[in-house]
Amino acid sequence: MDARGVVLMTDHSSTEGSRATLSTAVKMLTGQPPVLIDALHFLPGGGGRANVADGALQLEVPGKDLVVVPTVLLIYEIPPAKRRGFEAFQRLARRYGAISLGTDADAWRTATEKDLMVEQFVLDDIPHMETISLSRPSQELAVAAFDRLGQDVWARPAVGMGGNDVFHITTHAQLRDATRHYASSESDWLMARDATNFTPAGHGNARHRSRRHTAARAWSWCRAHRWARRSGVSIAHPRAGMTLSQIYSGSRNSAVKWAPEEFPSSLLGARRRPYRRLLAAG
């Protein structure tokens, strides 16, 4: 079957459940349901083919009698563990001019792998809690990181959706358990200083709410800023003349106040990197 239209490509083995919602949204907006393609066909060994036909991206799914020219390509619901294998298709679709927000493989990798995400936050002056990345650390190295971050930290895998793999650690015994857990799954992981976002009763405080709002604005502006630099376009922020660290540390915004101990001084103007990568010896 030859077709032309909006293509929704997701991993059909995923249990996230976004495919049905996105399909409904496409039908509501365009009047036609999208062409559904399982992303597994375009992972290594999947057999799917991407080529150019009449100057446009064309996707072929062998065994499904499907050849489609996407007018728009929506890519979603690719599990984090499979995204590295999906990058070859993303780069090919980008090279062939697909109209899509899902073909920037480098951006996906940064969003997927939290150690890279933290590095990008530092480069873009986005405030965040001091974070240490760990790869198969010895217990001594894990303790050194734990002590450096004040012995009140959150640990999470570098890749994944969290859940049972996220730990709030305040004791050395909890640290040993977490270190063994990540070692048993051969996972790289991150340790971040606790942000004291919540009261002892479990309620989010005002500082937490204002920081979430400000961080969201920071991320949106920094993405636009990087796009403008790559594209040679000049854009101005409403508070022109301020550095990003000034804008997003709230230095001229009375509605946003950061506690002095909340962020490393390097995020408020100095150029030292608060992010540290520690690798186990050998």
C-alpha positions as CSV (number, residue, x, y, z in Angstrom):
1,M,0.0,0.0,0.0
2,D,1.4,3.4,-1.0
3,A,0.3,6.3,1.2
4,R,1.1,9.9,1.9
5,G,0.2,11.6,5.2
6,V,1.1,12.2,8.8
7,V,3.2,9.2,10.1
8,L,3.2,8.4,13.8
9,M,6.2,6.2,14.6
10,T,6.4,4.7,18.1
11,D,7.6,1.5,19.7
12,H,4.5,-0.7,19.6
13,S,6.0,-2.9,22.4
14,S,6.0,0.1,24.8
15,T,3.5,0.1,27.6
16,E,3.6,3.9,28.0
17,G,0.3,4.3,26.1
18,S,0.9,7.5,24.2
19,R,0.2,6.1,20.7
20,A,-3.6,6.1,21.0
21,T,-3.7,9.6,22.5
22,L,-1.5,11.0,19.7
23,S,-3.5,9.2,17.0
24,T,-6.7,10.8,18.3
25,A,-5.0,14.3,18.4
26,V,-3.8,13.9,14.8
27,K,-7.2,12.9,13.6
28,M,-8.8,15.8,15.4
29,L,-6.4,18.3,13.9
30,T,-6.1,17.0,10.3
31,G,-9.4,15.1,9.8
32,Q,-7.4,11.9,9.0
33,P,-5.8,9.3,11.3
34,P,-2.1,9.0,11.1
35,V,-0.2,6.1,9.4
36,L,1.1,4.0,12.3
37,I,4.6,2.5,12.0
38,D,6.3,0.5,14.6
39,A,9.7,2.0,15.3
40,L,11.2,-1.5,15.8
41,H,11.3,-1.8,12.0
42,F,13.9,1.0,11.9
43,L,16.0,-0.2,14.8
44,P,19.0,-2.4,14.1
45,G,17.9,-5.6,12.4
46,G,14.4,-4.3,11.8
47,G,14.4,-4.4,8.0
48,G,12.7,-1.0,7.5
49,R,14.0,1.1,4.7
50,A,14.2,4.9,4.4
51,N,15.1,6.5,1.0
52,V,14.3,9.5,-1.1
53,A,11.5,9.4,-3.7
54,D,10.9,12.6,-5.8
55,G,12.9,14.6,-3.4
56,A,10.9,13.5,-0.3
57,L,11.6,10.9,2.5
58,Q,9.9,7.6,1.8
59,L,9.5,4.8,4.4
60,E,9.1,1.1,3.5
61,V,8.1,-1.6,5.9
62,P,8.7,-5.0,4.4
63,G,6.1,-7.7,5.2
64,K,3.5,-5.0,5.9
65,D,2.9,-4.0,2.3
66,L,3.5,-0.4,3.3
67,V,5.2,2.4,1.5
68,V,4.6,5.9,2.8
69,V,5.8,9.4,2.2
70,P,5.4,11.3,5.5
71,T,4.0,14.8,5.1
72,V,4.9,15.1,8.8
73,L,6.8,12.5,10.9
74,L,5.9,12.2,14.6
75,I,8.4,10.2,16.6
76,Y,7.5,9.4,20.2
77,E,7.4,6.7,22.8
78,I,10.9,5.2,22.1
79,P,12.1,3.6,25.3
80,P,15.3,5.1,26.6
81,A,17.3,1.9,26.4
82,K,16.6,1.6,22.7
83,R,17.3,5.2,21.7
84,R,21.0,4.7,20.8
85,G,20.0,2.1,18.3
86,F,17.4,4.5,16.8
87,E,19.9,7.2,16.1
88,A,20.9,5.9,12.7
89,F,17.3,6.3,11.4
90,Q,17.0,9.7,13.0
91,R,20.0,11.0,11.2
92,L,18.9,9.5,7.9
93,A,15.4,11.1,8.2
94,R,17.0,14.4,9.0
95,R,19.4,14.2,6.1
96,Y,16.5,13.4,3.8
97,G,14.6,16.5,4.9
98,A,11.8,14.9,7.0
99,I,9.4,17.5,8.6
100,S,9.8,16.4,12.2
101,L,10.8,17.5,15.7
102,G,12.2,14.0,16.4
103,T,15.2,13.7,14.2
104,D,17.8,15.5,16.2
105,A,19.7,12.5,17.5
106,D,22.1,14.6,19.6
107,A,19.3,16.4,21.3
108,W,17.5,13.1,22.1
109,R,20.7,11.7,23.5
110,T,21.2,14.7,25.8
111,A,17.6,14.5,27.0
112,T,17.9,10.7,27.5
113,E,21.2,10.4,29.2
114,K,21.0,12.4,32.4
115,D,24.8,12.9,32.8
116,L,24.9,14.6,29.4
117,M,21.8,16.6,30.4
118,V,23.5,18.0,33.5
119,E,26.5,18.9,31.4
120,Q,24.2,20.8,29.0
121,F,22.6,22.6,32.0
122,V,26.0,23.8,33.0
123,L,26.9,25.0,29.5
124,D,23.6,26.9,29.3
125,D,23.7,28.3,32.8
126,I,20.5,26.6,33.9
127,P,20.4,26.4,37.7
128,H,20.4,22.9,39.2
129,M,21.6,21.1,42.2
130,E,25.3,20.0,42.2
131,T,25.5,16.6,40.6
132,I,28.2,13.9,40.4
133,S,28.1,11.2,37.7
134,L,29.3,7.7,38.7
135,S,30.3,4.8,36.6
136,R,31.0,1.5,38.5
137,P,32.5,3.4,41.5
138,S,34.3,1.7,44.3
139,Q,32.6,2.1,47.7
140,E,35.3,4.6,48.7
141,L,34.6,6.8,45.6
142,A,30.8,6.7,46.3
143,V,31.4,7.7,49.9
144,A,33.6,10.6,48.8
145,A,30.9,11.8,46.4
146,F,28.2,11.4,49.1
147,D,30.3,13.4,51.6
148,R,31.0,16.1,49.1
149,L,27.3,16.6,48.4
150,G,26.4,17.0,52.1
151,Q,25.2,13.4,52.9
152,D,21.6,14.2,51.7
153,V,21.3,13.2,48.1
154,W,19.1,11.7,45.4
155,A,20.5,8.9,43.3
156,R,19.1,7.9,39.9
157,P,20.3,5.9,36.8
158,A,21.8,7.9,34.0
159,V,19.4,6.2,31.6
160,G,15.9,5.1,32.4
161,M,12.6,6.3,33.7
162,G,13.4,6.1,37.4
163,G,10.8,4.3,39.5
164,N,12.3,1.7,41.7
165,D,15.8,2.8,40.6
166,V,15.7,6.2,42.4
167,F,16.8,6.5,46.0
168,H,16.9,9.3,48.6
169,I,20.1,8.6,50.5
170,T,21.0,10.1,53.9
171,T,23.1,7.4,55.5
172,H,26.1,5.3,54.5
173,A,24.1,2.1,54.8
174,Q,21.6,3.4,52.2
175,L,24.6,4.5,50.1
176,R,26.0,0.9,50.2
177,D,22.6,-0.5,49.1
178,A,22.3,1.9,46.2
179,T,25.8,1.3,45.0
180,R,25.3,-2.4,45.0
181,H,21.9,-2.0,43.2
182,Y,23.5,0.0,40.4
183,A,26.5,-2.4,40.2
184,S,24.2,-5.4,39.9
185,S,22.4,-3.8,36.9
186,E,25.6,-2.5,35.4
187,S,24.1,1.0,35.4
188,D,25.9,4.4,35.4
189,W,24.2,6.7,37.9
190,L,24.0,10.2,39.2
191,M,24.1,11.6,42.7
192,A,22.6,15.0,43.3
193,R,22.5,17.2,46.3
194,D,18.9,17.3,47.8
195,A,17.2,20.6,46.8
196,T,15.0,20.7,50.0
197,N,12.0,21.2,47.7
198,F,9.6,19.7,50.2
199,T,8.7,20.2,53.8
200,P,9.0,17.3,56.3
201,A,5.2,16.8,55.8
202,G,5.8,16.2,52.1
203,H,4.4,19.5,50.7
204,G,6.2,21.4,48.0
205,N,7.4,24.8,49.2
206,A,7.1,28.1,47.4
207,R,10.8,28.0,46.5
208,H,10.2,24.7,44.7
209,R,7.3,26.1,42.7
210,S,9.1,29.2,41.6
211,R,12.2,27.3,40.7
212,R,10.3,24.8,38.5
213,H,8.7,27.8,36.6
214,T,12.0,29.5,36.2
215,A,13.8,26.4,35.1
216,A,11.2,25.8,32.4
217,R,11.6,29.3,31.1
218,A,15.4,28.9,31.2
219,W,15.2,25.7,29.1
220,S,12.9,27.2,26.5
221,W,15.1,30.3,26.1
222,C,18.3,28.4,25.9
223,R,17.0,26.1,23.2
224,A,15.9,29.1,21.2
225,H,19.2,30.8,21.8
226,R,21.2,27.7,20.5
227,W,18.9,27.4,17.5
228,A,19.5,31.1,16.7
229,R,23.2,30.8,16.9
230,R,23.2,27.8,14.5
231,S,20.9,29.5,12.1
232,G,22.6,32.9,12.1
233,V,19.4,34.5,13.4
234,S,19.6,37.4,15.8
235,I,17.1,37.3,18.7
236,A,16.8,39.4,21.8
237,H,15.6,38.4,25.2
238,P,13.1,40.8,26.9
239,R,15.7,41.5,29.5
240,A,18.4,42.3,26.9
241,G,21.9,42.9,28.3
242,M,21.6,40.4,31.0
243,T,23.5,37.1,31.0
244,L,21.5,33.9,31.1
245,S,22.8,33.2,34.6
246,Q,21.5,36.6,35.7
247,I,18.2,36.1,34.1
248,Y,17.6,32.6,35.6
249,S,19.1,33.1,39.0
250,G,16.4,35.7,39.5
251,S,18.8,38.5,40.1
252,R,16.4,41.1,38.7
253,N,13.2,39.3,39.3
254,S,11.6,40.0,42.7
255,A,9.2,37.0,42.3
256,V,12.1,34.5,42.2
257,K,14.6,34.4,45.0
258,W,17.2,31.7,45.3
259,A,18.5,30.8,48.8
260,P,22.3,31.4,49.0
261,E,23.0,27.8,49.7
262,E,20.7,26.5,47.0
263,F,23.0,26.6,44.0
264,P,26.8,26.4,43.5
265,S,28.3,29.9,43.1
266,S,29.6,28.8,39.7
267,L,26.0,28.9,38.4
268,L,25.7,32.6,39.4
269,G,28.4,34.1,37.3
270,A,31.7,32.3,37.9
271,R,32.8,29.9,35.2
272,R,33.9,26.9,37.3
273,R,31.9,23.8,36.5
274,P,29.8,22.4,39.3
275,Y,29.4,19.2,37.5
276,R,31.9,16.5,38.1
277,R,32.3,13.1,36.4
278,L,34.0,10.4,38.5
279,L,35.0,7.1,37.0
280,A,36.1,4.1,38.8
281,A,39.8,3.4,38.5
282,G,40.7,1.0,35.7
